[in-house]
């Protein structure tokens, strides 16, 4: 995971993982699971900067899986999820019909929609 600002973030960092893969002479297949479209972070950071870092650390093969974009299976999955929710009487609440936001958060869509059980 890329580091974001001065705050503690999940680890290991992508840089550290690439360095370890190089030391172990392992290949890397990187999947940008947090992104559904190509943009500056995938096209520059992942495709160029991390590829260069992998080369510098002796990673034999560095591949980046494309973002999902408009692939038909992905779009169908999204459409199916929306379609399923359209016909549920409890609207925006999760399947458990329980609150997903803290009680003090007055703009919780579940609470606003009235879809929560009392």
Backbone as JSON, one array per atom type, in Angstrom:
{
  "sequence": "XXXXXXXXXXXXXXXXXXXXXXXXXXXXXXXXXXXXXXXXXXXXXXXXXXXXXXXXXXXXXXXXXXXXXXXXXXXXXXXXXXXXXXXXXXXXXXXXXXXXXXXXXXXXXXXXXXXXXX",
  "N": [[0.85, -1.19, 0.0], [0.49, 2.2, -0.8], [2.11, 4.94, 0.81], [0.4, 7.52, 2.53], [0.55, 10.77, 3.22], [1.52, 12.0, 6.56], [0.46, 10.21, 8.37], [0.05, 7.06, 10.13], [-0.09, 4.13, 8.2], [-1.46, 1.25, 6.51], [0.57, -1.69, 6.24], [2.86, -3.96, 4.64], [4.66, -1.18, 3.14], [4.39, -0.44, -0.36], [6.85, 0.06, -1.54], [8.62, -1.22, 0.28], [7.75, -3.88, 0.02], [8.38, -4.39, -2.64], [11.17, -4.16, -2.55], [11.78, -6.33, -0.85], [10.84, -8.44, -2.46], [12.65, -8.28, -4.55], [15.07, -8.93, -3.23], [14.51, -11.58, -2.65], [14.37, -12.59, -5.12], [11.9, -12.76, -6.45], [9.0, -12.73, -8.57], [6.67, -10.09, -9.39], [3.24, -9.49, -9.4], [1.12, -7.0, -9.62], [-1.91, -5.82, -8.37], [-4.2, -3.31, -8.65], [-6.38, -3.04, -6.49], [-7.92, -1.11, -5.22], [-8.75, 0.68, -7.07], [-10.89, 1.42, -9.81], [-10.54, 2.46, -12.26], [-8.2, 3.59, -14.77], [-5.72, 5.93, -13.96], [-3.72, 8.71, -12.76], [-2.31, 7.54, -10.58], [-2.23, 4.81, -11.16], [-1.17, 4.77, -13.76], [1.23, 6.28, -13.66], [2.53, 6.06, -11.04], [2.3, 3.23, -10.43], [2.84, 1.92, -12.94], [5.18, 3.17, -13.91], [6.95, 4.36, -11.86], [7.05, 2.36, -9.78], [7.69, 0.16, -11.35], [10.23, 0.86, -12.19], [11.53, 0.93, -9.69], [11.29, -1.77, -9.03], [12.92, -2.9, -10.99], [15.38, -1.76, -10.25], [15.79, -3.11, -7.86], [16.16, -5.68, -8.66], [13.97, -7.33, -9.29], [12.7, -10.01, -11.06], [10.42, -10.19, -12.85], [7.96, -7.79, -13.36], [4.67, -7.08, -13.26], [1.67, -5.3, -13.9], [-1.67, -5.58, -13.2], [-4.4, -4.62, -15.22], [-6.74, -1.96, -14.39], [-10.22, -2.41, -13.57], [-12.04, -0.86, -15.07], [-14.21, -0.52, -17.81], [-14.89, -3.14, -18.21], [-17.01, -5.71, -19.32], [-17.94, -7.77, -17.47], [-17.47, -6.62, -14.96], [-19.04, -4.26, -15.07], [-21.56, -5.45, -15.36], [-21.73, -6.75, -12.89], [-21.87, -4.54, -11.13], [-24.28, -3.4, -12.04], [-26.04, -5.49, -11.45], [-25.91, -5.48, -8.63], [-27.03, -2.98, -8.03], [-29.56, -3.32, -9.18], [-30.57, -5.4, -7.57], [-30.78, -4.09, -5.09], [-32.76, -2.21, -5.65], [-35.2, -3.45, -5.36], [-35.5, -4.11, -2.73], [-37.14, -3.74, 0.32], [-36.03, -2.37, 2.43], [-34.3, -0.49, 1.51], [-31.55, 1.55, 1.69], [-30.11, 0.45, 3.79], [-27.77, -1.95, 5.14], [-27.78, -5.53, 4.5], [-28.23, -6.68, 7.01], [-29.85, -4.9, 8.2], [-28.96, -3.18, 10.1], [-27.41, -0.43, 11.83], [-24.83, 1.28, 10.17], [-23.34, 3.46, 10.62], [-21.94, 5.53, 13.25], [-24.06, 6.28, 16.07], [-24.17, 9.03, 16.68], [-23.77, 10.25, 14.27], [-25.51, 12.15, 12.36], [-26.17, 12.24, 9.65], [-26.32, 9.75, 8.54], [-27.05, 7.62, 5.93], [-28.61, 5.35, 6.2], [-30.12, 5.85, 8.5], [-31.47, 8.2, 7.75], [-33.02, 7.29, 5.62], [-34.87, 5.83, 6.93], [-34.67, 3.14, 7.11], [-33.77, 1.54, 9.11], [-34.19, -0.82, 11.75], [-36.03, -0.25, 14.74]],
  "CA": [[0.0, 0.0, 0.0], [1.24, 3.45, -0.86], [2.02, 5.8, 1.99], [-0.39, 8.73, 2.29], [0.76, 11.77, 4.27], [2.33, 11.66, 7.73], [-0.24, 9.29, 9.27], [0.33, 5.62, 10.07], [-0.9, 3.49, 7.17], [-1.27, -0.19, 6.55], [1.87, -2.08, 5.73], [4.06, -3.18, 4.36], [4.53, -0.23, 2.04], [4.69, -1.05, -1.66], [8.31, 0.14, -1.72], [9.25, -2.29, 1.08], [7.4, -5.18, -0.57], [9.17, -4.52, -3.87], [12.55, -4.42, -2.14], [11.84, -7.72, -0.35], [10.69, -9.34, -3.6], [13.92, -8.27, -5.26], [16.05, -9.7, -2.45], [14.13, -12.99, -2.72], [14.32, -12.91, -6.55], [10.52, -13.15, -6.75], [8.24, -11.92, -9.52], [5.57, -9.31, -8.81], [2.03, -9.18, -10.16], [0.48, -6.0, -8.79], [-3.31, -5.59, -8.71], [-4.69, -2.1, -7.97], [-7.75, -3.37, -6.09], [-8.66, 0.05, -4.72], [-9.1, 1.55, -8.19], [-11.65, 0.78, -10.88], [-10.19, 3.08, -13.54], [-6.81, 4.01, -14.93], [-5.53, 7.34, -13.65], [-2.32, 9.05, -12.51], [-1.64, 6.63, -9.65], [-1.93, 3.54, -11.83], [-0.35, 4.96, -14.96], [2.56, 6.81, -13.36], [3.15, 5.45, -9.86], [2.42, 1.78, -10.54], [3.44, 1.48, -14.2], [6.5, 3.72, -14.17], [7.82, 4.49, -10.68], [7.26, 1.07, -9.12], [8.39, -0.72, -12.29], [11.64, 1.25, -12.1], [12.02, 0.46, -8.39], [11.42, -3.22, -9.12], [14.11, -3.15, -11.8], [16.54, -1.4, -9.43], [15.97, -4.11, -6.8], [16.39, -7.0, -9.24], [12.76, -8.14, -9.45], [12.78, -10.58, -12.41], [9.26, -9.81, -13.65], [7.02, -6.88, -12.69], [3.47, -6.9, -14.07], [0.55, -4.64, -13.23], [-2.97, -5.97, -13.75], [-5.19, -3.42, -15.55], [-7.92, -1.66, -13.59], [-11.43, -3.02, -14.14], [-12.58, 0.01, -16.12], [-15.55, -0.81, -18.32], [-14.99, -4.54, -18.6], [-18.41, -6.12, -19.22], [-18.27, -8.53, -16.26], [-17.48, -5.68, -13.85], [-20.22, -3.41, -15.22], [-22.72, -6.29, -15.07], [-21.76, -6.94, -11.43], [-22.38, -3.3, -10.53], [-25.69, -3.28, -12.4], [-26.78, -6.5, -10.68], [-26.01, -5.03, -7.23], [-28.01, -1.89, -8.0], [-30.86, -3.91, -9.48], [-30.99, -6.14, -6.37], [-31.16, -3.12, -4.05], [-33.97, -1.49, -6.05], [-36.4, -4.19, -4.99], [-35.5, -4.42, -1.3], [-37.99, -2.78, 1.02], [-35.29, -1.6, 3.42], [-33.53, 0.55, 0.83], [-30.11, 1.78, 1.77], [-29.47, -0.24, 4.91], [-27.14, -3.22, 4.79], [-28.68, -6.69, 4.62], [-28.56, -6.95, 8.41], [-30.75, -3.81, 8.6], [-28.39, -2.54, 11.28], [-26.73, 0.84, 11.59], [-23.42, 1.18, 9.78], [-22.69, 4.7, 11.07], [-22.12, 5.77, 14.68], [-25.35, 6.9, 16.4], [-24.07, 10.48, 16.68], [-23.61, 10.74, 12.9], [-26.88, 12.43, 11.97], [-26.43, 12.16, 8.22], [-26.22, 8.36, 8.11], [-28.09, 7.35, 4.93], [-29.52, 4.32, 6.72], [-31.05, 6.49, 9.43], [-32.29, 9.15, 7.0], [-33.98, 6.58, 4.78], [-35.85, 5.14, 7.78], [-34.58, 1.71, 6.82], [-33.27, 0.81, 10.27], [-35.16, -1.28, 12.74], [-35.95, 0.54, 15.98]],
  "C": [[0.88, 1.24, 0.0], [1.07, 4.24, 0.43], [1.26, 7.07, 1.61], [-0.17, 9.67, 3.45], [1.55, 11.24, 5.44], [1.69, 10.63, 8.66], [0.22, 7.85, 9.08], [-0.61, 5.0, 9.04], [-0.66, 2.0, 7.23], [0.08, -0.55, 5.92], [1.85, -3.5, 5.24], [3.82, -2.19, 3.23], [4.88, -0.96, 0.74], [6.19, -1.04, -1.91], [9.01, -1.0, -0.98], [8.98, -3.66, 0.48], [8.2, -5.42, -1.85], [10.62, -4.84, -3.54], [12.72, -5.86, -1.66], [11.72, -8.73, -1.49], [11.99, -9.42, -4.39], [14.98, -9.09, -4.55], [15.79, -11.2, -2.54], [14.06, -13.48, -4.17], [12.93, -13.44, -6.96], [9.91, -12.19, -7.76], [7.14, -11.17, -8.79], [4.45, -9.17, -9.84], [1.22, -8.27, -9.25], [-0.94, -5.74, -9.28], [-3.81, -4.38, -7.95], [-6.15, -2.25, -7.54], [-8.57, -2.18, -5.61], [-9.14, 0.97, -5.85], [-9.87, 0.78, -9.25], [-11.34, 1.4, -12.24], [-8.71, 3.43, -13.56], [-6.73, 5.51, -14.66], [-4.06, 7.55, -13.27], [-1.61, 8.05, -11.59], [-1.33, 5.29, -10.31], [-0.95, 3.75, -12.98], [1.06, 5.47, -14.69], [3.2, 6.05, -12.2], [3.35, 3.95, -10.04], [3.18, 1.34, -11.79], [4.86, 1.98, -14.42], [7.4, 3.7, -12.93], [8.09, 3.14, -10.01], [7.94, 0.07, -10.05], [9.88, -0.42, -12.26], [12.26, 0.77, -10.79], [12.23, -1.05, -8.41], [12.68, -3.6, -9.91], [15.38, -2.87, -10.99], [16.84, -2.45, -8.36], [16.09, -5.53, -7.34], [15.17, -7.9, -9.31], [12.75, -8.68, -10.88], [11.64, -10.13, -13.34], [8.35, -8.93, -12.81], [5.86, -6.65, -13.65], [2.4, -6.2, -13.25], [-0.73, -5.03, -13.95], [-3.76, -4.7, -14.07], [-6.35, -3.22, -14.58], [-9.15, -2.22, -14.32], [-12.07, -2.18, -15.23], [-14.0, -0.33, -16.51], [-15.67, -2.25, -18.8], [-16.42, -5.03, -18.36], [-18.78, -6.87, -17.94], [-18.35, -7.61, -15.04], [-18.73, -4.8, -13.9], [-21.48, -4.21, -14.91], [-22.85, -6.53, -13.57], [-22.33, -5.72, -10.73], [-23.88, -3.15, -10.81], [-26.54, -4.27, -11.61], [-26.95, -6.08, -9.23], [-27.04, -3.92, -7.1], [-29.41, -2.45, -8.2], [-31.42, -4.66, -8.26], [-31.49, -5.18, -5.31], [-32.46, -2.39, -4.39], [-35.23, -2.16, -5.52], [-36.43, -4.61, -3.53], [-36.24, -3.34, -0.55], [-37.2, -1.92, 2.0], [-34.25, -0.68, 2.78], [-32.04, 0.52, 1.04], [-29.39, 1.05, 2.89], [-28.78, -1.51, 4.44], [-28.12, -4.37, 5.01], [-29.1, -6.97, 6.05], [-29.57, -5.95, 8.96], [-30.24, -3.13, 9.87], [-27.64, -1.28, 10.87], [-25.27, 0.57, 11.19], [-22.64, 2.42, 10.17], [-22.85, 4.83, 12.58], [-23.44, 6.51, 14.94], [-25.29, 8.43, 16.32], [-23.93, 11.08, 15.29], [-24.99, 10.92, 12.29], [-27.19, 12.3, 10.5], [-26.26, 10.74, 7.67], [-27.37, 8.07, 7.15], [-29.06, 6.29, 5.4], [-30.56, 4.95, 7.64], [-31.99, 7.43, 8.69], [-33.37, 8.43, 6.2], [-35.06, 5.89, 5.6], [-35.79, 3.64, 7.62], [-34.05, 0.89, 7.99], [-34.41, 0.34, 11.15], [-34.98, -0.47, 14.01], [-35.2, -0.2, 17.05]]
}
